[in-house]
Amino acid sequence: MLLFAVLMLCRVVFTLYNLETFGSLEWGEIPKLFYGGVRFDIISFCYAYSLWILLSLLPLHIRERRWYCNVLYWYYVVVGTICVAINLSDAIYFRYTQKRFTAEEFFFADNSNSVQLIFKFAVENLHIVAIGFALIALLAWGYRRKTEPKPLVAGWYYYIGGILLLCATITLSIAGIRGGLSRMARPTAIPYSLKFAKSSDKANIVLSNPFCIIRTIGDSEVRAPQYFDSEELATIYTPYHLPASDAQFKERNVVIIVTESISAENSAYLCPEIYENEEQKGYTPFLDSLIRDGYAFRRMYANGKRSIQALPSVWGSIPSLETPFVLMPQSLGESRPLPMLLKERGYSTAFFCGSERGSMGFDAYAISAGFERCLSKEDYEKAHGHDDFDGYWGIWDDKFLSFMGEQIDTLKEPFLASVFTISSHHPFVIPEDWKSRLPKGHNQIQPCAAYLDGAVEKFFAENSGKEWFDNTIFVFVSDHVSCDYYAEQTTVSPGDFHILGAIYTPKGDIRGESFEPVSQIDIMPTLLGILDYDAPYFAYGRDALKPSEEPVTIVFDNGVYKAFSAKYVYIFADDAICEVYAISDVARNNNLIATHNSKSIERRIKAYIQQYYEHAERKSYIVPDTVSAGH
């Protein structure tokens, strides 16, 4: 009971710390959230303390020995400390990912700046650290009472009773993990949290971190659901793209600028309603000018909420569903992303990122995707010294973008260059010499967005007169929304996926705007469409410059699938759409599931999921020869 109380207090801290994200909680919601939280804490207890339960109930007199009791005490305290530390850390971490901490986060723990960032987060949140120490002390003190373990019975009754008690406890533990003992019960999964919450966002309150981590460890096997037979599946949705009969490939340079955490809300052009009564009209004026003279995707959505999910989506048109694609063993299957396709056509390719080499696994994926060169912090410092390190992530964006321009000059045309900016990220620092010329903003990300905007403006000023510039297609897309939001609509879907997205050409031959929902996975097909690519290719996205009968963007978020259409948000869980909301219903007060016909969207979601996991099972992300030959 002491441990359950501590875990529930951790949940209260998590909820209060992120209350703005969840929105207002009605009193009527709290009992159900509390009950669901206890259910998940029971599972966490059974997972984390399974060995402790077994050792505590062994029907042997060794249990009464003082040294044995000390072993159980320290097991209890150490595991409890880990549970408290992870739960409270996630109260902070959740703001940056909008998901509970799972096993896949261990992938990022080997970055050289991880320890530095942990200490910085701790210093910035000393009140959370103090609460953690208090809860750990409560666990240690509450367990260490002056009790002497004595058997209740003696003789054979001791052993028989102990065996029965152990068997009963094991049975109850299995029931706790599975959610029951009937044959219909199955191990509780993350989407089960939706049963206790009004929305998928509030379901995060119910979840417990030990459960989320242990439940996702070693979850490497994928199994495609069989919603449709192969013939029907292909008619609903297919990732195979076939060229037009008259397609003739056109060589043009391509520069893809992936911006860190630039939500659409930072742009007055993409979200004018936010700044209607504001003196400061957005924080990306230069980017807005490019978007205005180029092609604007008014409703560009990220396919995930972390940087590692963005690059496969942008370069390879492969999204991340339940697990980030690059963390899946199945990602090692054969694929042909955009860099590889263009390299086969004689393009030189280069990827730029101002963080240190190997950070976040970007370089590894970039090389596998077909980039010939990967230039990072070390390459910059070799050319320009060590004075431009921001102290946390890497080289300041304005300095590194200038370095990218220098390196592009050395590339043979045609070329594909892509850069991942890093400065508009926690801890939201900007160079001293820029601070006086940037707006202060309403939050921490807005001055950083303005700094990035200035860095891009500087890059264009430095390179606009070069020979390669006019024959270049520039693509702007963010990796995900910022954890530091300003507008209310950015806190709920689809606003919490709404990012910067645009195409700009100095020639001015690609102009216009689209209000259809598109996402990062649509960038590769759109670019190949502009280049008039004349061969079949594999992509989960579509050419966003061509009309679509029923455009919809599908993402995986907090244990459920979400589909964004022109006017609605669909929540898909347990093989069916269970919630439908108008996009204008920011408070999510009116679930339209009973009156809205969502059958066609549900079929599209099912086909999308089935295609994704069927190809993951086969580890194949290419167009088969049979399809190419048939074309």
C-alpha positions, 0 to 999 in steps of 0.5 A: 500500500505504501508503494501504491501511495508513492506511485499515485503521488508520482502520478499527481505530480506528473498530472499537475506538471503537465496540466496545460497539456491535458486541459482542464480536468472535471471532478467527474473524471478523476475517480475513473482516472484514479481507478485506471491508475491503480490498475496500471500500478498493480501491473507495474508492481507485479512486473517490477517486484515479481522477484521480490514477491517470490523471495518474500513468500518462499515457504522456507524459514530462511525468510526470518533471517535478518540478512535475508530481510535486509536483502528484501529491504534493499531490493524494495528500496532500490527498485522503488527508487528507480520507479520514483526517479523514472516517473518524476523524470517523465513529468519533465520529459513528457513535455518534449515528446508528448508520450510516456517514457518507454524502453525505446528511450534507452536508445538515446542514453548513450549521447555524450551530452546526456549526463549534462542535460540530465543535470540541467533538467534537474537544476531547472526542476529542483522542486521535482528533485526534492519531491523525489527525494521525499518519496524515496525517503518515505519508501525507505522509512515506511518499510524499515519499521521495528517489526520482527518476522515470525511464522504464524504457524509451525510444523507442516502447516507452515510449508503447506500454507506457504505453498498455497499462499505462494501459488495464490499470489502467483495466480493473482499476479498473473491476473493483475498483469493480464487484466483477468484470468479468463481465456479472453483476457490478454496482457494489458497493453498501452491502448487499454488506458483509453478505457479510463480517460475521456481522450487519448491525451488524458490517457497518459495520466493513467499510465505508469512508467514501469509498465510502459518500459517493461511492456515495451522491452524487446518488443521487436516482433511485428505481425501485420493485422489481416483486415483485407485480402491482398487484392482488396488491400491494393485497391484501398491503399498501396505504397507502390508508385508508378510513373506516368508513361510520358515521364522524363526525369529532370535534373534539379538540385534539392536542399531539404532544411529540416528545422528543429521544433518549429511548429506552424504556430510560429508562422504568421503566414501559416497561422494568421489567426493566432497573431490577429491581435498581436503586435508581433506578427509571428516569429518567422518573417523571412521564412514567411516571405519564402513561403508566400513566394513558393508553395505553402502547405497550410496543413503540414503534419509531422509523422511523430513527435521526436526527431528520430522519427522525422528523417525516415519520414522526410527522406524515405517516406516511411513513417513511424507507428508504434516504434520509431522506424529506425529502432526496429530491427525490420528497418534493416530491410531493403529500401530505396529512400530519396538520397539513394534514388537520386544518387543512382541518377548521378546526384552527389549527396550530403547530410549536415547536422551541427551536433557531434558525429553519431548524435541521435543516430542521425549519421547511421540512418543518413548513410543507410539512406544513401548520403555519401557525406555526413558533416557534423560538429567535428567537421565544422570545428576542423574548418572554423575552430571551437568557438561556435559550440552552443554548450549543449547540442552543437554549432549555432545554426547561423554558423553551421548553415554558413558552413553548409553553404561553403560545402555545397560549393564543393558538391558536383551538380546536380546534388541533394543536400539536407540539413537538420538544425539544432538551436531551436531546442531546449534549453532554448539558448541563442548567441549573445550577439543575436539577442538584442535584435530578436523579439522576446516572445511569449515563451522560450521557443519563439525567440529561438524560432526568430533566431533560426529564421534569421539564420536561414535569411543569412544563408540565403543572402550568402548563397543567392548569387551562386551558380547552383542557387537558381536551379535548386528546389528548397524544401522546409519542414520541421521535425515535430512541434515544439514542447513549448507551445503558445496557441491553444490549438497546438495542445490537441490533435491535429495542432500538436502535429502541425508543423512548418512545411513549404517548397521554394524555388528561386525561379518561381515555377512552383507557387501556390498553397494547399489546405489539404492535410499532408505530412512528412511522408509526402515530401519524397513523392512530391519531390519525385513528382516535381523531378518527373521521376520516371521509374517505380518507387516505394513510398507511404506518402503521396505527391501533394501537388496532385489532387487526391480524392480523400486526403488524410494523414495518419499518425500513431500517438499515445497508443492509438492511431489518429487520422486527420482529414479536411475537417475531422480528427479520427481516433482509431483503437482496438480495430475501430474508430472510437472517437470523431471530433471536428477540428474546430472542437479544440476542447473535445467536448462533442464526440461525433462517432454516433452520427458521423459516417467514418467507414471509408476513413476506417478502411483507409486506416486499416489498409495503411496499418496492414501495408506498413506491417506486412512490409515490415514483416518482409523487411522489404521497402521496394517495388517488386520486380513483378510490379515494375515489369507489369508497369 
